[in-house]
């Protein structure tokens, strides 16, 4: 019967409770039986006393057992308890840790090699960046010293050592100054490859060579700077120097080609007025008066006027008179 197991359990629990209670009381020196006569008359023997104490407990256990048995039959609760192994098997954290341990055990060698490669790459990248930073710092320091030589003062009484009079260099003449500067710039751009510092050093080496009359070497270095992608502004400056050189050497066509390209280039940050003035000079040197007049007009429209523009206008008018033409001011 469904209630036979809870009844047996309740009776056993009541008997055990009665037996344990008597043992406990007797061990402490008193019995569970009352000592007064009135109480003794109510519980004349040990059996009656045990039943009186155990009956409430038996009733409670019977009720609890009946309710649990009914719940088991209805499927509300299970009949068995989960073991420790079953509880751990359902733990998602433990399952994840077990999978990780299994993966490390099966692929530990490959994962160790991969971790070592990653560590080496990270360390290599860190030290590479640190080395490049220190290298860039050294390059800038060397460039600063070379610029000091390029902009050094001239003193005819200066000794052979340019730094003998103080922290700033002093040279006897222009040739000694630009020669020392050119050598310093050469060491920089040859030692630092295609970096921005190297491009700057090559540009100033070209200028130093121009000052020393080494035109071919200067043009070669400036052509390299003109086509660089590290510093566009420096490239435009090199183009302007080359245009001036070609103009002075009589190659007006090459000079005008360079200047026209710079004026049309929207990325060129050099003042367009100054470029147009140089272009007018190139046109005048080539005898192209129409293009010179047009360019000069554009230069006048872009500016409110200046000493250089006025001088070019006067020169342009003299050239027109010499050619037997009317001055520009009288042209319709």
C-alpha positions, 0 to 999 in steps of 0.5 A: 500500500502507498502508506505502508512505508511512511507508517513504518518509518513513523513508528520506527522514528517514534520508538527511537525518539523514546529510547534516545530520550530515556538514555539522555535523561538517565545519563544526566541523572534524572528520568523522563518520568515525573517525580511528583505523585500526580504526574506519576499517576498520569504515567504509571509506567515507562511504556505509557510515558514513551507513548505519550512522548512519541505519539505527536512525533509519529503523527507528524512523520506519518503526515509528512511521509504520506504527502511525500509518497503522494508527490512521488506517485504524481511525479512532482518530486523524484525518488532519488537524490543526485550524487556528487558526480551527477551534480558536478557533471551538470556544472557548466563552469566545471564542464568548461574547465574540463574541456580546456584541460582536455584541449591542453592535454591533446594539443598542448605542444601546438598551443605551446609553440603558438604561444611562444611565437606570439610572445616573440612577435610581441617582444620583437615589435616592442623592441623594433618600435623602441629602436626606431624611436631612438634612431629617429631621435638620433637622426633629428639631433644630427640634422640639427647639428648640420643645420647649425653648420648651414646657417653658421656665421662668417668671420675672416678671423675664425680659427680652423675649428668652427666651435672654438669660439663657443657652442655655435659654429663660425667659419672663415668663408662661405666655401668652408661653411657650405662644404662642412654642411654638405658633408654633414647632410650627406652622412645623414641621408645616406645613413637614414635611407628614405626617412623624412629626415633623410629627405630634408638632409638631401634637400639642404645638401643640394642647396649647399652644392648649389652654393659651392658650384656643384650644379650637377650633383645639386640637380641630382639631389634636388630631383630626388627630393622633388619626387619624394612622397615623404614631404610634399612641401619640401618637394615643391621647394625643390621644384622652385629651386630647380626652376630658378636654376634652369632659368638662370642657365638659359633653359626657360622652357624647362623652368616654365614647365615646372612653374606652370605645373606648380601653379595648376597643382591644387596641393601646392602650398607655395604662394601662387603670386610668387610662382607667377612672378617667376613664370613671368620672368621665364616667359620674358627670358624666352621672349614669350611676351603674350604669355608673360602679359597674361600671367602678369595680369593674373598676378596683379588680380591675385594681389594688391601689388608689391615691389617685385610686381612693380619691378617686373611690370617696368621690365616688361614695358621696357621689353615691349618698347624694345620690341617696337610694341606699345606698353602694356598700360596702353593695350586695350 
